[in-house]
Amino acid sequence: MGKKVKVLHLILVLSLATIVGVSAQDYSPDSLSMKVYSDGGVDVEYVIEPDTTLAQVNVSLIGEEYQDIIVLDQDGIILDWSLNQGEIMIDTLGSTTITITYTTYSLTDKTGTQWSVGAESETNLVYTLPKGAVLTGLIPSPVGISVVDNQATITMPVGVSSISYLIGTTGTQENALVLLNKAKADVSDALADGLVIDEAETLLIEAIQAYQNQQYTLSEQYSEQVSELIEETEAQAADALTQINAAESIIASRRDQIDIATIKEAETALEQAQTKYDQGLYSEAFVEAENTYNLVLNAPDEEQNGNQTLLYVAVIIVVLVVAGYLYINQQKRGMIQKPDTKQPKVDLDAVFDENPNLRTDDKAVLRYLEETGGVFITEIRDHFDIPKSSAWRMVRRLEENGFISTSMVGGETYLQLKAQEEEQ
């Protein structure tokens, strides 16, 4: 019923826009935040609450160049947009909330070890600085400052604001100890929750050994990998457990409604999902539990009559809507053609031998690039099922170490292997 109301609402909004000629209206963000990275890149996020009777809105973006722009409504649905000289025009489709995210490198001034970042905003602007950055100046006085895990978050007032900070604090004993203690706490919490984190525990041992050998930069790298891995594992485990509980509930609720053979099949599959969860195979457990849930949900009632036909019709409608949505998104993505540039041949086995500390997930991405000849960063996220932030950190890490090259194609970041220089 809710979906029908929403569709009718969208049709009404579009009809009103056509009849009365509603034009695009300029909007300022209700909230604006910027996350600054150690390489000078900035992830910007706008949130606006437009008039639902407007078909389009305009928003002025801060910065001079923009990468990986994503525009979503309150339900996480991608909205169409166009960009013209720093102004983004969005087809709102009756949205009550719109979130705009993108990456830019034009907001930071990198001079020596003291860098600065700044912008002009019509609302309070929240800056999050890189971990370990040391504040040296704030213009004007901030609305608020907080520091969590050696990372500062500063809220600046309306108008022009600027923050100066020192970089290069990584690699020190103090910073390595902060990251190592956080990694230890993350591992301890995960074990207390009963999670299987063998890889994270191994990395933590390497972080401790590197710290004891006064290899502080290496210790920091291992510690950060531990914390990132724990975060991803916790999310996967939570999703899997939620799906297992959902499958268990639907089996109990439909036990007397469907045939015994389907119930037994579902119970066997649910046991397999629980076994995989106990083994720490959280992604596989999620898939197994989801399949079990769908098996029971779609099983016909034993004494079904005309209601079965209505159920089939409803399922077909849902499938058609989902298929149409996926088709539209695939069509949009297919409009961006990959460049004709040929990827250089790289001996990855030799690269891995020369870089024994290279992460497992980094190696997997490099193999994927070798197989495909080059991909967009969105394909990396889809193929390896990782969050946007993790994908960006991985790409920046591989690019900084000279393993890959990046370029912009149709507003998307395109990745290829980079030729390795031979040692003299």
N, C-alpha and C positions, 0 to 999 in steps of 0.2 A: 504494500500500500504506500509506504514512504517513497519508494522509487517512482511510482506513478505520479505522486504529488510533485516530486522534484522535476520530473520531465515536463509536466504541465506548467510548472513555474518558469522553467527555461523557455518554453514556447511562448509564454505570455510576455516575458522580458524581451525576447527577440521581436515579437510582434509590435510591442510598444515602441521599440527602437526604430522599427521600419515606418510605423504610422506617424509618430510625432517628430522623427528625425533627430533623436538624441545623439549628440556628438560626444567625442571623447573628452573627458574632463581631467585636468591636472590634479594629481594627488601627492600629498606628502606622507611619508611613512608614519605609522603609529608607533613603531619601534624600529630601531636601527642598531645593528651590532657589527663589529669587525673583529675577526680573529687573525692576528698577525703571526706569521711563521718566521723561522730563523733565517730563511733565504730571502726575506723581504716580501714574499707573497702575502696577500690579504684575502680571506674569505669574507665577503660582505653578505649580510642578510637583511632584507627589508620585510616588514609585515604591514599591510594596509588593510583597511576595512572599507571597501567601496560602497557607494550607493547601489543597491541591487537592481535598480531600474535602468542603470546605465549599461550600454552594450560594450563600451570600451573606456579605458582609463589610461592616462599618460603618467609616467613616473620618471623623474630625472635621476639618473644614476651617478653616483660619485665615482671619480676616477676618469681615466682617459682611454683605457682599453679594457675589454671584458672577455673572460674565458668561461666556458661551460655554464652559460646562463640556464637556470632552471626556474620555471614559474609554475606553482602549484596552487590549487584552491584548498578550502578547508578540509576536503576529503582526500587530499593527496592526488587529485586528478590533474594531469598536465594541461596547461592552458596555452593557446596559441599566442604568439607575440611577434612584434617586429621592432627593430632597433634603428634609430636615425639620430646621429650626432648626439649620443649620450642620453636620448630620450627613448624609453621603451613603451610601446603601445600594446596593451593587453586586451584580448577579447575576454571579458569577465564572465559571460554566460550565467549571470545571476549569482556570482560568488559572493559570500558574506565576508570571507577572509582570503587574502592572496599573499603568498610568501614568494619572494624573489631572492635567489641566491646566485652568486657568481664569484669568480676569482679575478683579482687584478694585481699588477705589480707596480702601478703608477702612483700609489699613495705613500710610498716609503722613500725617504732620502737616506741613502747608504753612504756615509762619509766616515772613513776610518772605522774605529770600533764603536763610535757613538752614532747611532741611527736615530731617525725620527719618523713618526707617522702622524698624519693629520688630515682633517677634512672639515667641511662646513655642513651643518645639519640643522634642520628645522625642528628636531626633537632631541631629547637626550641621546647621546651616542655612547654605546658600551664598547670599549676596547678590551681585548684579551691579548696580552703580550706573550711572546715565546717563553717557555720554561727557562728559568735561570737568568732572564734579562733583568738588568738593574736599572731602576728609574733614576734619571738625572734631571728631568725638568718636566713641568706641566703648565700649559697655558690654555685657558685660565685655570682658576682653582677648580678641582674636581667636585662632583656631587658626592662621590663615594669611591672607596678603594677597598678591595679585598684580595688576599693572597692565599691560595690553596695549592698545596703540593708544589711550592716554589714557582707558581704561575700567578701573575698579577692580573686582576680584572678591574678596570677603571671606568667609572661612569662620568662623562663630561657633559656640561650643560649645552643648551641650544646655542648655535652660532659656530664660529670658527674655533677649532681646538687643535692642539698639537701636543704630542708626547715624545720626549727624548729618552733614550735608554741605551745602555751599554750592552754589547754582545760579546761573545768570546769567553763567557764564564764557564762554558762546558769544558770538560777535561780536567777540572780541578778536583781535589780530594773531597772538598765540601759538597760539591754538586753531585759527585759520584756516590757519596754516602747517602744523600737525600734520596736519590733514585733507587739505590740498592735497598734502603729501608722500606720504601714504598713497595718495591717488588716483593720483598719478604712478607709484608703485610697482606698483599694481594694473594700470594700463594697460600698463606695461612688461612685466610678467609675462605678461599675456594675449597681447600681441603676440609675445613670445618663444615662446609655445605655438602660434602660428600662427592665433589666433582673429581673426575679423572683428568689430571693435568700433567701427565708424564713429561711432555715436551717442555712445558713451562718450568717444571722442577729441574730438568736437565740444564736449561738455560740459566736458571738461578744459580746453580752450582758453578757454571762458567763465569757468571757475573761476580760471584764471591771470590773465585780464584784470581780473576783479573784485578779486582780491587786489592787483594792481598799482595799481588805482584806489582802494585803501583801503576798498573795500566788503566788509568782512570777513564780515559775516553772509551776504551773497549768495554770496561765495566758498565759505563752509562748505556752503551748501545745494547748490551745484553739485558740490563735491567728494564729498559724501555720496551724491548721485545717481550719480556715476561709480562709486563703490565698490559700491553696490547693483546697478547695472546689470552690472558685471563679474562679480559673484558669481552673478547669475541666468544670464548668458550662459555662464559656465563650466559650470554645472550642466546647462544644455540641451545644450551641445556634448558633454559627457561621456556623457549619455544617448544622444544621436544616434550617436556613434562606437561605443558598445557595441552598439547595435542593428544598425548597419551590419556590424560584425564578426560578429555572430551570424548575420545573413542570408548573409554570404559563406561562413561555415563550413557552414551547412546545405545551401547549393547544392553545395558541394564534396562533402559526404558523401552526397548523394542523386543525384548526377549520373548514376550508372549504374542507378538504381532507378526513375526516372520518365521520362515521355516527353520527347523533345527539344524539343517546342514549349513546354512549361511551363518548361524550363530556360532557353530563349532569352528568354521573357517575363520570367522572374525576373532574368536578367542585365541586361536593358534597364532594369528598374525599379531595380535596385541602382545602375546607373550614374547614373540620375536622382537617387537619394538622395545619392550622393557629390557630384554637381554642386551640389545644394542646400546640402550641408554646406560645400563650398568657397566658396560665395557668402555664407555666414554665416546661411543660413536653417535654423537648427538644429532648430527644432520641426517644420518641414515635412520635413526630412531624416529625423527620427525616425519620423514617420508612414509615409513612403515605405518605409523599411527594415523597419519592423514589418509592413507589408502584404506585402512581399516574403517575409519569413520565414514568415508564415502561409500564403502561396501554396504554397511548397515543402513546408512541414510537412504540409499537408492534401492534397497531390497523391497520388493512388492509385499504387501500384506497378504496373508494366506487367504482371507475371505474378502478380497477386494472386488468391487464391481465397477460401477460408473466412475467412482472416485479415481480409479487407476488411470483412466483416460485423462482426467483433469491434471493428475500429477505429471503424466508424460508431457502434456502440453506446457505446463509450467516449466519443466526441466528444459524442454526445447527452447522456450523463450529465453531462459537464462543463458543457455549455451550460445544462442544466436547473438545476444547482447554482448557477452564476453568476447566471442569470436570477432564481432564487429569492432569492439574496442581495441583488441590486440591487432587486428588487421590495419586499423587506422594508424596505430603507433608504429607498426612495422613499415607502413608506407612512408610515414614521416621520416623514419630513420633511413629508409632506402634512398631518399632524395639526395642524401649526402654521399657523393662518390669518393672512394678512396683514391689518393693520388697515384700517378703512374711511376713514381720514384721507386727504383729497385733497391731492395734491402741488401746491404753488403753481407757477404758470407763471413760468418764468425764461428770459430771453433769453440763452442760452448764448453766442451769437455776440458779444454786447455784453460779457459776462463775460470771454471770452477776449481781446477787444480791450483791456479795462481791465487785464488781468493777463497781459502778454506772456511773463512768466517761468514761467507755469504748465506743469507737466510734461505730456508727451504722454500718459502712462498715466493721469494725473489727469483730463485732458480726456476720455479714452475712458470712464472711469467715470461722469463727469457726463453724457455722452451716453447711456450705458446707463440711468442713473436717469431721464433725460428720456423715454426710450422705454418703460420699464417702469412708471413711476409710483411706484417704490419697490421695494427688494429687501432680503433678508437678507444679512449679510456673507458667509455661506457661499455664497450665489449668486454674489457677486463673485469669491470664490476659484475656484469651479468654472468660471465663464464665462471668466475671463481666465487660468486655469491658473497661479495664483501661490501661493506659500507663505503660511501663516497669518500669519507675522510681517510679511511685506511688505504683506498686506492690511490688517492693523491699523495699520501705519505710515501707509498711504495714507489710511485712514478718519480717523485722528486728525489728519493734516495738513489734509485737506479740511474737517474740522469746526472746527479751530482757526482757519482762515482764513475761516470763515463761509459756505462754499459748500454744506454739507449739514447736516442735523439728524439725530440718532440717537435711538432709543427702544428699550426692551426689550419684546419680544413673545414670550411663552412661553419665556423664558430665552435668546432669540436677539437679537442686535443688528440693528435694522431701520433702513435708511437711506432718506432722501428729500432731494430738492433743497430748499434753503432760500431763501426770498424775499430778494432783494437790496435793501438800502436805497438809495433814490435820493439822489444827491448834491444838497445844497442850493445 
